[in-house]
Amino acid sequence: MPTNVNDIIRKLTAAQRKKVRSRAAQLIAEEMTLGELRKARKLTQVRVARKLGITQDSVSRLEKRSDLLLSTLRRTVEAMGGNLSLVAEFPDRPPVVLSGIAEDYRRG
C-alpha cells in the first residue's frame, strides 16, 4: 500500500509540523522566477522598467524568458536592488563563486 504524505504529516507533533513548514518555506524562498523575485521585493513591472529604461511590456517578456544573457539578468537584479552572483557547485568540493562574469565593463 502506498504511503500518503498527508498521513505522515498528521502523525507528526505540532513542533515537528512547524519545523517542516518552516523548512519548506525556506526551500521555496531559495528558488524563484524573476517575476516572483520582483513581487517578493514589492516592485511593479512599471517600476523595474523605469529603472532599466525599457517598457513594462519588455519587463513582462523578460520575466517569461527561460534563456537570458547574464548581463541582462545582472541589470534586472540590480534594478530590483540586488547584486547577481554566479556560483558553480561540484560534488567533490565547496561551491565556487565565479568572478568576472556579467560584470559591467563601461568604457570611459
Buried (B, 14 or more C-beta within 10 A) or exposed (E): EEEEEEEEEEEEEEEEEEEEEEEEEEEEEEEEEBBEBBBEBEBEBEBBBBBBEBEBEBBEEBBEEEEEEEBEBBBBBBBBEEEBEBEEEEEEEEEEEEEEEBEEEEEE
